[in-house]
Amino acid sequence: MTNLSIRTATLKDLNTLLEFEQGVIEAERPLDPFLGEGDINYYNIPELITSENIYFIVVVSNNKLIGSGYLRIENSKHYHKNPKHGYIGFIFVKPAFRGKRISNLILESLKKWAKEKDLKELRLDVYSNNYGAIKSYERFGFTKSLVNMKIDI
């Protein structure tokens, strides 16, 4: 794939990133019966873009945004070996560009930034029934950890 670049997201990207957010939600609705109906939002995108503890990137192809992801520096639980870790979120690639390992480019860029910040651990959440995403993350080197369980009552 040619003409791909990664850059830091800016507030000028907000409208496209709001569309990406709805793409994430649309993809996850069939995976999570606990998601609310109608229009919902996961992220405070302006805060993700402007926070000093978040590296928010976009993938650009031919001057169009085609993907996104962020890494947020978080404090770990007091009983974990690493006092801080990087939390990865908002991994999105436009459907027409999926299957081209663009998420790998995003993850590599986030991992590089995390290393520059002297982080030793990365974490992310993925639905247990999102087999494509799990395969991609495992190929990158992630391993499964806890399973979050829910029940309607």
N, C-alpha and C positions, 0 to 999 in steps of 0.2 A: 504494500500500500504506500503510495507516494503522497507527497504534500501533506503529511501529518506533522503537527507540532503540538506541544503542550505548553501552556502558559498559565499564570495565576489568573483566577477569575477576578473580574471587576464588577462594579455596580452597573456598568453598561450592559453586562450580560444577563441582568436580572430577568427580563421577560423570557428569554430562552431557557434559563435555569428553572423558572416557574413551570414551563412546559415540560422540562425534563422531570421535575418533581412529580407532576401528574402522570408521566410515563412510568415512573417507579411505582406509584400507587396503583395504577392500572395493572401492571404486571403482578403486583403482590396481592391484589384483591382476591383472586381465586385461591391463593395459598393461605389466606388468613380470614376465617369467618368472623373474627372479632373486630375487623376494621369497620368503622362507622360508614353509614350511607352518605351519599351526596358528596359535595366537595369537601375534601379534607386536605390538610397540609401536615407534613412531617417536620419541616425545617424552617428556621428563621434564616432565610438565605442572606439577607444583608448582614446579619451578625456573623454568619459563616465566612463571608467575604472579608469583613473588616477586623475580625478578631486576630490578635497577635499570636494566640496559641493554636490557630488553625491554618493549615496550608490547604487552600481550596484551589483546585486546578480544573481546567477545561482542555479538551482535545479539540483541535481545529483542523479541518480539512477543507482546502479551497475557500478559506475565509468564512467557513460556517462551523458553528459549534456542533460537534457530534458526540461528545461524551463529557463526563464529569466525575469528580471524586474529591473527597477531602480527608485529611488526617488531623485529628484534634488531640492535643497533648492532655492527658488525664492523669490524675492521681490514682495509684493503685490502692487496693485494700492494704491495711497495715501488715497483714500476714503474707503478702506476696513478696517474692524475692526482688522484684524491680519496683522501686518507689513510684515510678511514672511509666506510662505506656502510651502508645499511639493508638487511637481508636479510628478506624476507617469507616466512612459512610458515604452515602449518596453516589455509589458507583452506578453510573448509567451510561449506556452506549445506545445511540439511536438504532432502531431495528435494522435498517438497511446496512449498517456497519458491523453487526454482530457476527461472531464466528471468525473474526479476523485478528483475534488476540489483542484488541485495543484495550480491554480491561487490564491485560498484562502490562501494557505501557503505563497505564494509570497507576497500577500497583507499584511498578518499579520506581516511578517518580515519587510517589508517597514514601516508599521505603528509603529512598535516597535522602529525602528531607528529614525523615525520622533519624537516620544515622547522623546527619549533620547536627541534629539536636541532642545527640548522645542517648537516644532511646534504645533500649535493648529488646523491646517486645512490641508486637503489633497485635491488635484484636479487631474483630468485626463480628457482626451478627448476620446470620443468614437463615431463612426459613428452612426447616429440616426437609421439606418437600420441594425445595427449589434445586433440583438435581443438577441442572446446568451450571448454576452459580457455584454450587458446592464443588463440582468437578473442576471448574476454573480456579477456584481458591486453593483446592488441594494440589492442582498442577503447579501453582505458584509456590506452594510449600506450607500452607496453613494446614493444621490438623484440627479435628473436631475436639471440643472440650465439653462444656456443660450442655444439657438439653433443657430448654425452658418448656414447661408443661402448663396447659390451661384446661379449664373445664367451665362450661356454662352451668350456672346453678339457678 
